[in-house]
Amino acid sequence: MPDLAVGGQAVIEGVMMRSKDRISTAVRLPSGEIVVKTSNYKSKTTVAKVFGWPIIRGVITFVEMMIIGIKTLNFSADIAVREIEKEEAKAQGKEYEEKDKKTSNLVLIGTAIFAVALGILIFFFLPLAISTWFNVDKDAIAFNLVAGLIRVTLFLVYVWVISFFGEFKRVFQYHGAEHKSIYAYENGDDLTVENVGRFSTLHPRCGTSFILIVALFAMLVYSISDTSYFLITGESPTLIKRFLIHFSLLPLVAGSSYELLKLSGKTRDNVITKFLIKPGLWLQRITTREPSPEQMEVAIVALESALGVTESHLNVKRTCL
């Protein structure tokens, strides 16, 4: 099965899809109507030749997807708030007045900075701090193995806990719908609910798998960096120095992990690749759920819009913003 240039993300009551030149977000309203917002997209990796080099393109793509992800989540949140306000106005016998719910760029930047800082604190600094309590500072391999296991455990616990919340269960269903529709497209099938429903919710090129690859690949890179530091200085790095060294190498880890993820998508039928991607697919059993036909419709609409499809097999009411 070919690995095509499409990807996506589940949002609140919807799905965002990204193709080579478009980004489209489709959100289902309580009325059943699907609201679609599509915009042109050109990755910064195509601006200059050097930006398209391996590893560098991974770093750029990671930052781009984080920004796009926050924007699309805010878009779906704005729609959700608007629908709640409509219901409240209706219950009070009042006429709903449209309000400007668009999130400012300043708020988006602040949200991104806060999210990154919190992620660094919990999944980056905390594992290093906890690992120092095990007195394995002198052994680079043992230290980073412990830190890596703690990092993976924290992530697994986080994902497992949020999977019990009703809101996240629906997001995970839309996540499954996203994967299924991409599978159908990669297989060359018509984008119908029947065709999409035949495929798995587990996809090797998923962001969940990317995070796991980053955590595992980081163990190798950071073990090498800590060993190099010891050979140069004759002592093991302190907690703060270790954090600064590891953090400075994060772009290398993220960029290399992106290349591994892309490779796994292209060689998914290879026996060795199938074995290596199993942990990521196992993790997706938590982050994806079997979607309903209505949720698959939303994913299909988002994918069709991102691909510029003009003739759809779906007979659903949609509004393009």
DOVOMI-182884 format. One record per residue (C-alpha): x, y, z; residue number from 0. Coordinates in nm, 4 decimals, padded with zeros to 6 digits, always signed. Example, Ala and Ser with C-alpha at 12.3 -4.5 7.8 and 13.67 -1.06 7.14 Angstrom:
BEGIN
NODE  X  Y  Z  doza
NODE  +01.2300  -00.4500  +00.7800  0;
NODE  +01.3670  -00.1060  +00.7140  1;
END
This chain:
BEGIN
NODE  X  Y  Z  doza
NODE  +00.0000  +00.0000  +00.0000  0;
NODE  +00.1509  +00.3388  -00.0996  1;
NODE  +00.2276  +00.6049  +00.1608  2;
NODE  +00.0728  +00.9266  +00.0255  3;
NODE  +00.1244  +01.2857  +00.1389  4;
NODE  -00.1838  +01.3173  +00.3580  5;
NODE  -00.2165  +01.3418  +00.7327  6;
NODE  -00.4630  +01.4600  +00.9879  7;
NODE  -00.5730  +01.5196  +01.3428  8;
NODE  -00.8903  +01.4689  +01.5414  9;
NODE  -01.0481  +01.7838  +01.6864  10;
NODE  -01.3628  +01.8562  +01.8878  11;
NODE  -01.6475  +01.6861  +01.6972  12;
NODE  -01.4413  +01.6812  +01.3824  13;
NODE  -01.1282  +01.6059  +01.1860  14;
NODE  -00.8508  +01.8141  +01.0307  15;
NODE  -00.6869  +01.6817  +00.7144  16;
NODE  -00.3726  +01.8090  +00.5455  17;
NODE  -00.2682  +01.7385  +00.1881  18;
NODE  +00.0309  +01.8691  -00.0041  19;
NODE  -00.1320  +02.2070  -00.0701  20;
NODE  -00.4457  +02.2339  +00.1484  21;
NODE  -00.5582  +02.2109  +00.5090  22;
NODE  -00.9237  +02.1365  +00.5756  23;
NODE  -01.1130  +02.1042  +00.9038  24;
NODE  -01.4632  +01.9544  +00.9127  25;
NODE  -01.6800  +01.9801  +01.2247  26;
NODE  -02.0225  +01.8223  +01.2800  27;
NODE  -02.2888  +02.0499  +01.4290  28;
NODE  -02.5684  +01.9168  +01.6563  29;
NODE  -02.8080  +01.9746  +01.3633  30;
NODE  -02.6142  +01.7189  +01.1582  31;
NODE  -02.4690  +01.9780  +00.9240  32;
NODE  -02.0944  +01.9655  +00.8618  33;
NODE  -01.9027  +02.2940  +00.8700  34;
NODE  -01.5859  +02.2930  +00.6601  35;
NODE  -01.2978  +02.5385  +00.6659  36;
NODE  -01.0304  +02.4974  +00.3982  37;
NODE  -00.7169  +02.7030  +00.3405  38;
NODE  -00.4173  +02.6789  +00.1107  39;
NODE  -00.1049  +02.5260  +00.2614  40;
NODE  +00.2586  +02.5392  +00.1627  41;
NODE  +00.5117  +02.3833  +00.3944  42;
NODE  +00.8214  +02.5851  +00.4780  43;
NODE  +01.0195  +02.2752  +00.3797  44;
NODE  +00.9568  +02.3727  +00.0154  45;
NODE  +01.0742  +02.7338  +00.0506  46;
NODE  +01.4462  +02.6529  +00.0314  47;
NODE  +01.6325  +02.3384  -00.0683  48;
NODE  +01.8105  +02.3137  +00.2658  49;
NODE  +01.4745  +02.3097  +00.4489  50;
NODE  +01.3856  +01.9918  +00.2623  51;
NODE  +01.6936  +01.8021  +00.3760  52;
NODE  +01.6387  +01.4958  +00.5982  53;
NODE  +01.6095  +01.5726  +00.9716  54;
NODE  +01.5815  +01.9494  +00.9038  55;
NODE  +01.2475  +01.8929  +00.7300  56;
NODE  +01.1371  +01.6848  +01.0268  57;
NODE  +01.2025  +01.9687  +01.2715  58;
NODE  +01.0210  +02.2208  +01.0494  59;
NODE  +00.7268  +01.9865  +00.9918  60;
NODE  +00.6973  +01.9176  +01.3644  61;
NODE  +00.6736  +02.2903  +01.4445  62;
NODE  +00.4294  +02.3511  +01.1585  63;
NODE  +00.2001  +02.0690  +01.2666  64;
NODE  +00.2019  +02.1885  +01.6264  65;
NODE  +00.0930  +02.5384  +01.5180  66;
NODE  -00.1682  +02.4043  +01.2753  67;
NODE  -00.2944  +02.1626  +01.5410  68;
NODE  -00.3502  +02.4395  +01.7936  69;
NODE  -00.5263  +02.6575  +01.5360  70;
NODE  -00.7629  +02.3807  +01.4272  71;
NODE  -00.8399  +02.2831  +01.7859  72;
NODE  -00.9269  +02.6450  +01.8622  73;
NODE  -01.1463  +02.6578  +01.5506  74;
NODE  -01.3423  +02.3515  +01.6607  75;
NODE  -01.3621  +02.4873  +02.0174  76;
NODE  -01.5034  +02.8178  +01.8883  77;
NODE  -01.7762  +02.6270  +01.7035  78;
NODE  -01.8543  +02.4149  +02.0106  79;
NODE  -01.8881  +02.7262  +02.2304  80;
NODE  -02.1109  +02.8930  +01.9715  81;
NODE  -02.3459  +02.5929  +01.9623  82;
NODE  -02.3673  +02.5856  +02.3427  83;
NODE  -02.4527  +02.9554  +02.3481  84;
NODE  -02.7232  +02.8968  +02.0861  85;
NODE  -02.8817  +02.6261  +02.2996  86;
NODE  -02.8674  +02.8460  +02.6096  87;
NODE  -03.0295  +03.1374  +02.4246  88;
NODE  -03.3002  +02.9064  +02.2910  89;
NODE  -03.3706  +02.7676  +02.6387  90;
NODE  -03.4084  +03.1226  +02.7721  91;
NODE  -03.6355  +03.2211  +02.4854  92;
NODE  -03.3845  +03.4725  +02.3556  93;
NODE  -03.2535  +03.5341  +02.0081  94;
NODE  -02.8942  +03.4258  +01.9640  95;
NODE  -02.6503  +03.7031  +01.8804  96;
NODE  -02.3405  +03.6013  +01.6896  97;
NODE  -02.0184  +03.6907  +01.8686  98;
NODE  -01.6688  +03.7053  +01.7324  99;
NODE  -01.5059  +03.3933  +01.8788  100;
NODE  -01.1945  +03.3962  +01.6654  101;
NODE  -00.8882  +03.3483  +01.8760  102;
NODE  -00.6202  +03.6139  +01.8293  103;
NODE  -00.2718  +03.5264  +01.7113  104;
NODE  -00.1371  +03.6455  +02.0465  105;
NODE  -00.3555  +03.3958  +02.2320  106;
NODE  -00.2532  +03.1184  +01.9923  107;
NODE  +00.1144  +03.1960  +02.0460  108;
NODE  +00.0619  +03.2046  +02.4226  109;
NODE  -00.1220  +02.8716  +02.4118  110;
NODE  +00.1556  +02.7129  +02.2062  111;
NODE  +00.4272  +02.8418  +02.4406  112;
NODE  +00.2382  +02.7196  +02.7485  113;
NODE  +00.1735  +02.3771  +02.5939  114;
NODE  +00.5385  +02.3333  +02.4944  115;
NODE  +00.6642  +02.4521  +02.8344  116;
NODE  +00.4302  +02.2155  +03.0187  117;
NODE  +00.5305  +01.9282  +02.7937  118;
NODE  +00.9005  +01.9979  +02.8502  119;
NODE  +00.8487  +02.0124  +03.2264  120;
NODE  +00.6454  +01.6913  +03.2561  121;
NODE  +00.7874  +01.4707  +02.9827  122;
NODE  +01.1421  +01.6049  +02.9583  123;
NODE  +01.2738  +01.7558  +03.2811  124;
NODE  +01.0752  +01.5439  +03.5296  125;
NODE  +01.2084  +01.2066  +03.4002  126;
NODE  +01.5651  +01.3401  +03.4341  127;
NODE  +01.4991  +01.4628  +03.7881  128;
NODE  +01.3399  +01.1340  +03.8952  129;
NODE  +01.6226  +00.9329  +03.7369  130;
NODE  +01.8797  +01.1104  +03.9568  131;
NODE  +01.7121  +00.9542  +04.2616  132;
NODE  +01.8151  +00.6077  +04.1378  133;
NODE  +02.1866  +00.6970  +04.1654  134;
NODE  +02.2672  +00.5917  +03.8086  135;
NODE  +02.4150  +00.9304  +03.7091  136;
NODE  +02.7572  +00.7807  +03.6428  137;
NODE  +02.6305  +00.5287  +03.3870  138;
NODE  +02.5049  +00.7112  +03.0767  139;
NODE  +02.3259  +00.4104  +02.9308  140;
NODE  +02.1563  +00.3104  +03.2573  141;
NODE  +02.0555  +00.6694  +03.3338  142;
NODE  +01.8955  +00.7291  +02.9952  143;
NODE  +01.7302  +00.3891  +02.9985  144;
NODE  +01.5662  +00.4726  +03.3317  145;
NODE  +01.4763  +00.8256  +03.2157  146;
NODE  +01.3348  +00.6889  +02.8903  147;
NODE  +01.1229  +00.4290  +03.0674  148;
NODE  +00.9909  +00.6954  +03.3060  149;
NODE  +00.9123  +00.9241  +03.0102  150;
NODE  +00.7236  +00.6491  +02.8266  151;
NODE  +00.5405  +00.5479  +03.1455  152;
NODE  +00.4280  +00.9056  +03.2139  153;
NODE  +00.2971  +00.9346  +02.8592  154;
NODE  +00.1149  +00.6009  +02.8753  155;
NODE  -00.0472  +00.6913  +03.2083  156;
NODE  -00.1495  +01.0322  +03.0725  157;
NODE  -00.3110  +00.8832  +02.7598  158;
NODE  -00.4749  +00.6025  +02.9589  159;
NODE  -00.6264  +00.8423  +03.2134  160;
NODE  -00.7752  +01.0849  +02.9598  161;
NODE  -00.9226  +00.7925  +02.7642  162;
NODE  -01.1822  +00.7554  +03.0427  163;
NODE  -01.3259  +01.1038  +02.9876  164;
NODE  -01.6309  +01.1116  +02.7629  165;
NODE  -01.5118  +01.4081  +02.5579  166;
NODE  -01.1824  +01.2374  +02.4789  167;
NODE  -01.3578  +00.9128  +02.3861  168;
NODE  -01.5341  +01.0984  +02.1045  169;
NODE  -01.2075  +01.2642  +01.9990  170;
NODE  -01.0469  +00.9191  +01.9901  171;
NODE  -01.3356  +00.7988  +01.7702  172;
NODE  -01.2704  +01.0827  +01.5274  173;
NODE  -00.9025  +00.9873  +01.5441  174;
NODE  -01.0021  +00.6386  +01.4296  175;
NODE  -01.2173  +00.7864  +01.1520  176;
NODE  -00.9204  +00.9924  +01.0343  177;
NODE  -00.7004  +00.6829  +01.0071  178;
NODE  -00.9671  +00.4765  +00.8330  179;
NODE  -01.0344  +00.7400  +00.5665  180;
NODE  -00.6622  +00.7850  +00.4966  181;
NODE  -00.6249  +00.4085  +00.4596  182;
NODE  -00.9122  +00.4030  +00.2077  183;
NODE  -00.7535  +00.6868  +00.0104  184;
NODE  -00.4112  +00.5182  +00.0111  185;
NODE  -00.5791  +00.1997  -00.1126  186;
NODE  -00.7364  +00.3894  -00.4040  187;
NODE  -01.0943  +00.3196  -00.2924  188;
NODE  -01.3871  +00.5554  -00.3377  189;
NODE  -01.4343  +00.7589  -00.0209  190;
NODE  -01.7618  +00.6124  +00.1000  191;
NODE  -01.8583  +00.5182  +00.4551  192;
NODE  -01.8761  +00.1510  +00.3518  193;
NODE  -01.5237  +00.1514  +00.2058  194;
NODE  -01.3718  +00.3548  +00.4882  195;
NODE  -01.5318  +00.1338  +00.7516  196;
NODE  -01.3447  -00.1731  +00.6247  197;
NODE  -01.0065  -00.0416  +00.7311  198;
NODE  -00.8228  -00.0414  +01.0635  199;
NODE  -00.8089  +00.2492  +01.3059  200;
NODE  -00.4360  +00.1804  +01.3549  201;
NODE  -00.1988  +00.3604  +01.1168  202;
NODE  +00.1846  +00.3389  +01.1250  203;
NODE  +00.2277  +00.7081  +01.0354  204;
NODE  +00.0332  +00.8375  +01.3351  205;
NODE  +00.1417  +01.1183  +01.5674  206;
NODE  +00.0983  +00.8833  +01.8622  207;
NODE  +00.3573  +00.6505  +01.7105  208;
NODE  +00.5827  +00.9517  +01.6457  209;
NODE  +00.5859  +01.0429  +02.0157  210;
NODE  +00.6789  +00.6864  +02.1080  211;
NODE  +00.9571  +00.6795  +01.8457  212;
NODE  +01.0925  +01.0078  +01.9852  213;
NODE  +01.1007  +00.8649  +02.3389  214;
NODE  +01.2807  +00.5468  +02.2317  215;
NODE  +01.5261  +00.7147  +01.9919  216;
NODE  +01.6078  +00.9725  +02.2602  217;
NODE  +01.7514  +00.6957  +02.4806  218;
NODE  +02.0180  +00.6229  +02.2171  219;
NODE  +02.1040  +00.9847  +02.1332  220;
NODE  +02.1208  +01.0996  +02.4953  221;
NODE  +02.3294  +00.7999  +02.5996  222;
NODE  +02.5841  +00.8942  +02.3332  223;
NODE  +02.5796  +01.2627  +02.4338  224;
NODE  +02.6250  +01.1851  +02.8061  225;
NODE  +02.9076  +00.9429  +02.7304  226;
NODE  +03.0763  +01.2040  +02.5102  227;
NODE  +03.0449  +01.4631  +02.7872  228;
NODE  +03.2109  +01.2239  +03.0330  229;
NODE  +03.4969  +01.1435  +02.7923  230;
NODE  +03.5614  +01.5144  +02.7324  231;
NODE  +03.5274  +01.6471  +03.0894  232;
NODE  +03.6045  +01.3376  +03.2964  233;
NODE  +03.2800  +01.3741  +03.4955  234;
NODE  +02.9106  +01.3078  +03.4514  235;
NODE  +02.6881  +01.6091  +03.3778  236;
NODE  +02.4795  +01.7597  +03.6562  237;
NODE  +02.1013  +01.7571  +03.6295  238;
NODE  +02.0865  +02.1094  +03.4860  239;
NODE  +02.3725  +02.0517  +03.2431  240;
NODE  +02.2198  +01.7221  +03.1357  241;
NODE  +01.8865  +01.8936  +03.0776  242;
NODE  +02.0471  +02.1701  +02.8692  243;
NODE  +02.2483  +01.9223  +02.6612  244;
NODE  +01.9480  +01.6965  +02.6021  245;
NODE  +01.7213  +01.9899  +02.5212  246;
NODE  +01.9707  +02.1274  +02.2674  247;
NODE  +01.9701  +01.7870  +02.0960  248;
NODE  +01.5879  +01.7688  +02.0860  249;
NODE  +01.5679  +01.9005  +01.7259  250;
NODE  +01.8046  +01.6205  +01.6174  251;
NODE  +01.5913  +01.3628  +01.7997  252;
NODE  +01.2624  +01.4995  +01.6617  253;
NODE  +01.3973  +01.5348  +01.3069  254;
NODE  +01.5456  +01.1847  +01.3043  255;
NODE  +01.2270  +01.0390  +01.4530  256;
NODE  +01.0262  +01.2047  +01.1756  257;
NODE  +01.2447  +01.0332  +00.9154  258;
NODE  +01.1943  +00.6986  +01.0915  259;
NODE  +00.8177  +00.7546  +01.0970  260;
NODE  +00.8119  +00.8361  +00.7243  261;
NODE  +01.0246  +00.5308  +00.6526  262;
NODE  +00.7905  +00.3076  +00.8522  263;
NODE  +00.4986  +00.4344  +00.6437  264;
NODE  +00.6786  +00.3623  +00.3152  265;
NODE  +00.8015  +00.0170  +00.4218  266;
NODE  +00.5005  -00.0886  +00.6289  267;
NODE  +00.4787  -00.4236  +00.4460  268;
NODE  +00.8379  -00.5148  +00.5337  269;
NODE  +00.8683  -00.7895  +00.7976  270;
NODE  +01.1232  -00.5966  +01.0062  271;
NODE  +00.9187  -00.2754  +00.9873  272;
NODE  +00.6041  -00.4605  +01.0948  273;
NODE  +00.7876  -00.5773  +01.4057  274;
NODE  +00.9345  -00.2344  +01.4877  275;
NODE  +00.6062  -00.0426  +01.4507  276;
NODE  +00.4046  -00.2786  +01.6711  277;
NODE  +00.4554  -00.0736  +01.9942  278;
NODE  +00.3179  +00.2372  +01.8220  279;
NODE  +00.0195  +00.0429  +01.6887  280;
NODE  -00.0447  -00.1052  +02.0333  281;
NODE  -00.0504  +00.2447  +02.1800  282;
NODE  -00.3062  +00.3515  +01.9198  283;
NODE  -00.5455  +00.0956  +02.0671  284;
NODE  -00.5825  +00.3545  +02.3445  285;
NODE  -00.5808  +00.6732  +02.1346  286;
NODE  -00.8221  +00.5495  +01.8664  287;
NODE  -01.1742  +00.4089  +01.8900  288;
NODE  -01.4063  +00.2565  +01.6323  289;
NODE  -01.5981  +00.5521  +01.4840  290;
NODE  -01.9655  +00.5757  +01.3958  291;
NODE  -02.0774  +00.6148  +01.0315  292;
NODE  -02.1526  +00.9821  +01.1033  293;
NODE  -01.7991  +01.0381  +01.2310  294;
NODE  -01.6524  +00.8672  +00.9247  295;
NODE  -01.8581  +01.1047  +00.7104  296;
NODE  -01.6892  +01.4011  +00.8795  297;
NODE  -01.3434  +01.2530  +00.8180  298;
NODE  -01.4290  +01.1894  +00.4524  299;
NODE  -01.5551  +01.5468  +00.4046  300;
NODE  -01.2319  +01.6833  +00.5576  301;
NODE  -01.0166  +01.4586  +00.3391  302;
NODE  -01.2111  +01.5395  +00.0215  303;
NODE  -01.1830  +01.9113  +00.0908  304;
NODE  -00.8074  +01.8829  +00.1568  305;
NODE  -00.7649  +01.6931  -00.1706  306;
NODE  -00.9789  +01.9377  -00.3668  307;
NODE  -01.2370  +01.6723  -00.4591  308;
NODE  -01.5371  +01.8351  -00.6277  309;
NODE  -01.7638  +01.5314  -00.6709  310;
NODE  -01.8350  +01.3497  -00.3450  311;
NODE  -01.9968  +01.0112  -00.2893  312;
NODE  -02.1547  +01.1469  +00.0293  313;
NODE  -02.5012  +01.2953  +00.0464  314;
NODE  -02.4537  +01.5186  +00.3495  315;
NODE  -02.5254  +01.8835  +00.4133  316;
NODE  -02.2054  +02.0826  +00.4387  317;
NODE  -02.1251  +02.4515  +00.4708  318;
NODE  -01.7886  +02.5853  +00.3561  319;
NODE  -01.6505  +02.8825  +00.5464  320;
END
